[in-house]
Amino acid sequence: MAADAHAHPRDLLALFPGAEEERRRLAVPCAASAWTEEEFTLHRELAAAAERDAAAPYRLCFAVHPQAPGRAVETGFPGAGEAGFHRSLELLAQFAAAGSLAGVGETGFDLYDDAFRETEKIQEKLFAAHLEIARTYKLPVVLHVRRAMHKIFLYAGALKQLPAVVFHSWPGSPGEGFSLLRRGIPAFFSFGAALMLNHKRAIRSCAAFPLERILLETDAPWQPLRGRAFSSWADLSAILRAAAAIRKEAGVPGGGEAELEKGTDKNFFSVFGAP
C-alpha cells in the first residue's frame, strides 16, 4: 500500500475505532497532522506503539490550522483564540527543538469564505511564525491552501530555503506548480480523493508533474470518496489506481501502479525522513 502524505489519525479514530488496525494490516506509512497538544500526544503514542511493533511508521507534524482564526471559540474548534494560537506556537517550537517532528503542518492560508478572509492578516502572522520555525529546525512544511495560491508566491524566497514544501490536496494548476519549481521551491504535490471526484485541475496536474514530485494522501477522515461518510487508509488503493490511470492515459513516466507506488513511497520518506 502506498504511503499517506497527509491524514488526521485522531479524527479518524473518533469515526472509525478500527482505523489503526486497518492501517497496520495495510502497512500504510502516514504523515499525521495535529494542531492541539492532546491530538499530538495521541499521535505520538500511536507512533511509539507502531515502532515497538515494527508496524508501518508514523511521521508527526504539528501546526496551527489556517482555518482556526476564522472559527469562534464557541464552535469547539481546537486551538481557536489568541491564547490558543500562542500556546500552539510555543508547543511547535518545543516539539521541533526536541526533534519530535517530521514536518510543520498543516499551515498555510484559507480564504474560502468571508469568515476566513476576515482573518487573512492573522493567517499571515501565523504563517510567518511557522515558516521561521521550519527554517530554524530545517523541517519541511505541509501547506493547506484554499483559494489562496497567490499568497504562496509572495513567500517564495522563504519557501525555497526549506528542505521540502508539501502541498496537501494540491489546489493549483499545472502551470502554477511548474512556476513554483522554477522559483527554486522544493515543492511536492499531494493528490487524494479529488482525482476521483472529477476535479479538473487536480487531474491535469497529476498527469503533468514528474513522478519525483508526487505524493498521495487520504486526508482521513476529511476527504471521503463518493458515497462514503469519511475517508480511511483503505482509500489509498483506489487513489493509487486513479492516479496511475490518469498518468498512463497521459503517457507520462510513472504510469503503472507499481511504479507510482514505489515512486511516491520514495518521495514520502525523502520528505518526512527515512525508516
C-alpha positions as CSV (number, residue, x, y, z in Angstrom):
1,M,0.0,0.0,0.0
2,A,1.2,3.5,-0.8
3,A,2.3,5.9,1.9
4,D,-0.3,8.5,3.1
5,A,1.3,12.0,2.9
6,H,-1.5,13.7,5.0
7,A,-4.0,12.4,7.5
8,H,-5.6,13.1,10.9
9,P,-5.5,9.8,12.8
10,R,-7.2,11.1,16.0
11,D,-10.2,12.4,14.0
12,L,-10.4,9.2,12.0
13,L,-10.3,7.1,15.2
14,A,-13.3,9.1,16.5
15,L,-15.3,7.9,13.5
16,F,-13.7,4.5,12.9
17,P,-12.4,2.8,16.1
18,G,-10.8,0.1,13.9
19,A,-8.7,2.6,11.9
20,E,-5.3,1.7,13.5
21,E,-5.9,-2.0,12.9
22,E,-6.7,-1.2,9.3
23,R,-3.6,0.9,8.9
24,R,-1.3,-1.7,10.3
25,R,-2.9,-4.5,8.2
26,L,-2.4,-2.5,5.1
27,A,1.1,-1.3,6.1
28,V,0.4,2.3,5.4
29,P,3.1,4.8,6.5
30,C,1.4,8.1,7.4
31,A,2.3,11.8,8.0
32,A,-0.1,12.7,10.8
33,S,-1.1,16.4,11.3
34,A,-2.1,17.8,14.6
35,W,-3.0,21.2,15.9
36,T,-3.5,20.6,19.7
37,E,-1.3,19.1,22.4
38,E,-3.9,16.4,23.1
39,E,-4.0,15.4,19.4
40,F,-0.3,15.4,19.1
41,T,0.1,13.3,22.2
42,L,-2.2,10.7,20.8
43,H,-0.3,10.6,17.5
44,R,3.0,10.3,19.4
45,E,1.6,7.3,21.3
46,L,0.4,5.7,18.1
47,A,3.8,6.3,16.6
48,A,5.6,4.8,19.6
49,A,3.4,1.7,19.5
50,A,3.9,1.2,15.8
51,E,7.7,1.5,16.3
52,R,7.7,-1.1,19.1
53,D,5.6,-3.5,16.9
54,A,7.7,-2.8,13.8
55,A,4.4,-1.7,12.1
56,A,4.1,0.9,9.3
57,P,5.6,4.1,10.7
58,Y,4.1,7.5,11.6
59,R,5.7,10.8,10.8
60,L,4.5,13.5,13.1
61,C,3.5,17.1,12.1
62,F,2.2,20.0,14.1
63,A,0.9,23.5,13.3
64,V,-2.0,25.9,13.9
65,H,-4.5,25.1,11.2
66,P,-5.1,28.1,8.9
67,Q,-8.9,27.8,9.4
68,A,-8.5,28.3,13.2
69,P,-8.6,32.1,13.2
70,G,-12.0,32.0,11.3
71,R,-13.6,29.7,13.8
72,A,-15.1,31.1,17.0
73,V,-14.1,29.5,20.3
74,E,-17.7,28.5,20.9
75,T,-17.7,26.2,17.9
76,G,-15.3,23.9,19.7
77,F,-12.6,24.2,17.1
78,P,-9.4,23.2,18.8
79,G,-6.9,26.0,19.3
80,A,-9.2,28.8,18.4
81,G,-8.4,32.2,20.0
82,E,-5.3,34.3,20.5
83,A,-4.2,32.4,23.7
84,G,-4.6,29.1,21.9
85,F,-2.6,30.2,18.9
86,H,0.2,31.5,21.2
87,R,0.3,28.2,23.1
88,S,0.3,26.2,19.9
89,L,3.3,28.1,18.5
90,E,5.1,27.5,21.8
91,L,4.4,23.8,21.5
92,L,5.5,23.8,17.9
93,A,8.9,25.3,18.8
94,Q,9.2,22.8,21.7
95,F,8.4,19.8,19.6
96,A,10.8,21.0,16.8
97,A,13.6,21.6,19.3
98,A,13.2,18.2,20.8
99,G,13.4,16.5,17.4
100,S,9.9,15.2,17.7
101,L,8.6,16.5,14.3
102,A,9.0,15.3,10.7
103,G,7.2,18.4,9.5
104,V,5.4,21.7,10.2
105,G,1.9,21.5,9.2
106,E,-0.7,21.8,8.2
107,T,-0.2,25.6,7.9
108,G,-1.0,28.0,5.1
109,F,-4.0,30.1,4.0
110,D,-7.7,29.5,3.7
111,L,-9.6,32.3,2.0
112,Y,-12.6,30.2,1.0
113,D,-15.4,32.4,2.6
114,D,-16.0,35.7,4.3
115,A,-15.2,34.4,7.8
116,F,-11.8,33.1,6.7
117,R,-11.0,36.1,4.5
118,E,-11.6,38.4,7.5
119,T,-8.7,36.7,9.3
120,E,-6.2,37.0,6.5
121,K,-3.9,39.2,8.5
122,I,-3.9,36.8,11.4
123,Q,-3.2,33.9,9.0
124,E,-0.2,35.9,7.6
125,K,1.3,36.3,11.1
126,L,0.8,32.6,11.9
127,F,2.2,31.5,8.6
128,A,5.3,33.7,9.0
129,A,5.8,32.2,12.5
130,H,5.5,28.6,11.2
131,L,8.0,29.3,8.4
132,E,10.5,30.7,10.8
133,I,10.4,27.6,13.0
134,A,10.6,25.4,9.9
135,R,13.6,27.3,8.7
136,T,15.3,27.2,12.1
137,Y,14.9,23.5,12.5
138,K,15.3,22.6,8.8
139,L,11.8,21.0,8.7
140,P,9.5,20.5,5.7
141,V,6.1,22.3,5.7
142,V,2.8,20.8,4.8
143,L,0.6,23.5,3.2
144,H,-3.2,23.9,3.3
145,V,-4.0,26.4,0.5
146,R,-7.6,27.2,-0.4
147,R,-8.4,30.0,-2.8
148,A,-5.0,31.5,-1.8
149,M,-2.3,30.3,-4.3
150,H,-1.5,34.0,-4.9
151,K,-0.4,34.2,-1.3
152,I,2.1,31.4,-1.6
153,F,4.1,33.1,-4.4
154,L,4.7,36.0,-2.0
155,Y,6.7,33.7,0.2
156,A,8.8,32.1,-2.5
157,G,12.0,33.4,-1.0
158,A,11.4,31.8,2.4
159,L,9.9,28.6,1.0
160,K,12.9,27.8,-1.2
161,Q,15.1,27.7,1.9
162,L,13.2,24.7,3.3
163,P,14.0,21.1,2.7
164,A,10.6,20.4,1.2
165,V,7.2,22.1,0.7
166,V,4.2,19.6,0.5
167,F,1.0,21.0,-1.0
168,H,-1.7,18.9,0.7
169,S,-4.6,18.2,-1.7
170,W,-2.8,20.3,-4.4
171,P,-5.3,23.1,-5.3
172,G,-3.5,24.7,-8.2
173,S,-3.0,24.3,-11.9
174,P,-0.1,22.6,-13.6
175,G,1.3,26.0,-14.6
176,E,1.3,27.2,-11.0
177,G,3.1,24.1,-9.9
178,F,5.8,24.4,-12.5
179,S,6.1,28.1,-11.7
180,L,6.9,27.2,-8.0
181,L,9.5,24.7,-9.1
182,R,11.1,27.2,-11.4
183,R,11.4,29.6,-8.5
184,G,13.5,27.0,-6.7
185,I,10.8,25.9,-4.2
186,P,11.3,22.2,-3.4
187,A,7.6,21.5,-3.9
188,F,5.8,18.2,-3.7
189,F,2.2,17.9,-4.9
190,S,-0.1,15.6,-3.0
191,F,-3.2,14.1,-4.5
192,G,-6.2,12.4,-3.0
193,A,-9.9,11.9,-3.5
194,A,-10.1,14.9,-5.8
195,L,-8.7,12.7,-8.6
196,M,-11.9,10.6,-8.3
197,L,-14.3,13.4,-7.9
198,N,-13.7,14.9,-11.4
199,H,-11.6,17.9,-10.2
200,K,-10.2,19.0,-13.5
201,R,-7.1,20.9,-12.2
202,A,-6.1,18.0,-9.9
203,I,-6.4,15.6,-12.8
204,R,-4.4,17.7,-15.2
205,S,-1.7,18.3,-12.5
206,C,-1.4,14.6,-11.7
207,A,-0.9,13.9,-15.4
208,A,1.7,16.7,-15.8
209,F,4.0,16.6,-12.8
210,P,7.2,14.4,-12.7
211,L,6.9,11.3,-10.6
212,E,9.6,12.6,-8.3
213,R,7.3,15.5,-7.2
214,I,4.1,13.5,-6.5
215,L,2.6,12.2,-3.2
216,L,-0.7,10.5,-2.4
217,E,-2.9,11.1,0.6
218,T,-6.3,10.4,2.2
219,D,-6.7,13.5,4.4
220,A,-8.5,10.9,6.5
221,P,-11.2,11.3,7.6
222,W,-12.0,14.6,5.8
223,Q,-11.9,13.8,2.1
224,P,-14.3,10.8,1.5
225,L,-14.8,9.1,-1.8
226,R,-18.2,9.5,-3.4
227,G,-20.8,7.7,-1.3
228,R,-18.7,7.4,1.8
229,A,-19.1,9.2,5.1
230,F,-15.4,9.6,5.7
231,S,-12.0,8.7,4.2
232,S,-9.8,6.0,5.6
233,W,-6.5,4.2,4.9
234,A,-8.1,1.7,2.6
235,D,-9.0,4.5,0.2
236,L,-5.3,4.8,-0.8
237,S,-5.6,1.8,-3.1
238,A,-8.4,3.5,-5.1
239,I,-6.5,6.8,-5.1
240,L,-3.3,5.0,-6.4
241,R,-5.3,3.3,-9.2
242,A,-6.9,6.6,-10.2
243,A,-3.6,8.4,-10.3
244,A,-1.9,5.6,-12.2
245,A,-4.8,5.5,-14.8
246,I,-4.5,9.3,-15.3
247,R,-0.8,9.2,-15.8
248,K,-1.0,6.1,-18.1
249,E,-3.6,7.8,-20.3
250,A,-1.3,10.9,-20.5
251,G,1.6,8.7,-21.5
252,V,4.0,10.1,-18.8
253,P,6.6,8.1,-16.9
254,G,5.4,6.5,-13.7
255,G,2.1,5.5,-15.2
256,G,1.9,2.0,-13.8
257,E,0.5,1.3,-10.3
258,A,3.7,-0.5,-9.1
259,E,6.0,2.3,-10.4
260,L,3.8,5.0,-9.0
261,E,3.5,3.3,-5.6
262,K,7.3,2.9,-5.4
263,G,8.0,6.4,-6.5
264,T,5.5,8.1,-4.2
265,D,6.8,6.0,-1.3
266,K,10.3,7.1,-2.1
267,N,9.1,10.7,-2.1
268,F,7.3,10.3,1.2
269,F,10.4,9.1,3.0
270,S,12.6,11.7,1.2
271,V,10.3,14.5,2.6
272,F,9.5,13.1,6.1
273,G,12.5,11.0,6.9
274,A,13.7,7.5,6.0
275,P,12.6,4.5,8.0
